[in-house]
Amino acid sequence: MLAISSVHAAVIRDTEIEHTIREYASPLLKAAGIQTKDLGLHIIKDKAMNAFVHGGQHIYITTGLLTAAKHPGQIQGVLAHEIGHITGGHLARMRHAVSNRRKEAFISQLIGVAIGLLGKNSSLTAAAGLKTQDIALKKLHKFNRTQERSADQVAIKLLNQAQISARGLLDFLTLLEGQELLVRARQDPYLLTHPLTRARINFVRNQVKLSDLSNKPINPQLMARHVRMLAKLKAFLNPPSQTLAEYSTKAEDKNARYARAIALYRNARLSEAVDLMGNLITQSPHDPYFHELKGQILFESGNLSLALPSYETAVRLKPSASLLRVGLAHIQIELQTPGLNKSAIKNLIQALRYDRTIPLCWHLASIAYGRNNQMGMSALMLAEYNELTGRPADARQQAKKAIRILSKNSPGWIRAQDILRQNKKVRQHNAK
């Protein structure tokens, strides 16, 4: 279910795509001593190629980079490089490197410039002014060159430990090499946030020559996942007419039919899309994502009772997928049946065990608890929702309401107190 996040207009969420990328990253994270669950993975809807680390163990990667990759090894090379930044603590070092008394504001400006260029969002960069923007980028380039070399070295080490060829990283750097001569406005943002040098490319190329892993073939299972991910991304991001032309009716493999079903759904040819998904499910009855897409199509066409069993099956097949549980709970709440409302609460609680960053989950939980006459919990869920979506005043109001209603020292009461304390710290920090 490719969906735009309400927290940031450019961030998309999809269980299948996120699972695929995490599968690419898993051996690299293991080699780096990082728990897979501790990595924040964020997919940004943008045609430009970029990836960067921000806010600790959080990797941001664009759909442009994902769709430009010809094979999983290229994405794994990029991920290894970004994990190199994480293990090296480079973002923290950058903060210490800026010695003026406004260093925090300056670092925020650098990050804002990088993200603004990435998302083509002028509102994120205009406040700094073009001159300040240019100065910030030059300083970012200067400081980053050393960090980029260091991240490359760590990337090679991680790839070797994970028994993955570094050729993918070399392929990606070579792909970017030709862009160095382009004017900045036409360069992919990756070059602006990751300064590319001849020495970097030569280092990786030499490592590829020396490694016994360089001619190791791509894992066929990963390659199959990659091809399917590309089909899904293209189907959701490109115009439906383009998808239907690229994945014509002559192509009868699963990925082509999957892409066509998505294009038909986006083109409001819903019955055709449902029929095509039904055929795919007959062929692959244990594929949770086929059931999810069929449920999504039925749900968004208003057929809630028919969508329900599709989502129930998807959750049964992949119970740890928070987004699938949120989708199921959404249908259960919309059906407005008391018994289903209680089931929705259970699904939302389970979803929050695995992922607390889905705004819709908190919002739906507030509705479900309210219908169950648990007004204290409803207020707490709204406080969490407002805190997550950047509405601190509303979060304070709802947290105070939850404290008034919930039993003193109950888990919900304690959490509401935590929200108020955290909210106060942020206000005090912003006031400095």
Secondary structure as GFF3:
##gff-version 3
##sequence-region A 1 432
A	DSSP	beta_strand	3	4	.	.	.	ID=ss1
A	DSSP	beta_strand	11	13	.	.	.	ID=ss2
A	DSSP	alpha_helix	15	32	.	.	.	ID=ss3
A	DSSP	three_ten_helix	36	38	.	.	.	ID=ss4
A	DSSP	beta_strand	40	44	.	.	.	ID=ss5
A	DSSP	beta_strand	51	53	.	.	.	ID=ss6
A	DSSP	beta_strand	58	62	.	.	.	ID=ss7
A	DSSP	alpha_helix	63	68	.	.	.	ID=ss8
A	DSSP	alpha_helix	72	87	.	.	.	ID=ss9
A	DSSP	alpha_helix	90	97	.	.	.	ID=ss10
A	DSSP	alpha_helix	103	119	.	.	.	ID=ss11
A	DSSP	alpha_helix	122	125	.	.	.	ID=ss12
A	DSSP	three_ten_helix	126	128	.	.	.	ID=ss13
A	DSSP	alpha_helix	130	161	.	.	.	ID=ss14
A	DSSP	alpha_helix	167	177	.	.	.	ID=ss15
A	DSSP	three_ten_helix	178	181	.	.	.	ID=ss16
A	DSSP	three_ten_helix	184	186	.	.	.	ID=ss17
A	DSSP	alpha_helix	189	193	.	.	.	ID=ss18
A	DSSP	alpha_helix	198	210	.	.	.	ID=ss19
A	DSSP	alpha_helix	220	237	.	.	.	ID=ss20
A	DSSP	alpha_helix	240	246	.	.	.	ID=ss21
A	DSSP	alpha_helix	254	266	.	.	.	ID=ss22
A	DSSP	alpha_helix	270	283	.	.	.	ID=ss23
A	DSSP	alpha_helix	288	300	.	.	.	ID=ss24
A	DSSP	alpha_helix	304	317	.	.	.	ID=ss25
A	DSSP	alpha_helix	322	334	.	.	.	ID=ss26
A	DSSP	alpha_helix	338	354	.	.	.	ID=ss27
A	DSSP	alpha_helix	359	371	.	.	.	ID=ss28
A	DSSP	alpha_helix	375	388	.	.	.	ID=ss29
A	DSSP	alpha_helix	392	405	.	.	.	ID=ss30
A	DSSP	alpha_helix	411	431	.	.	.	ID=ss31
###
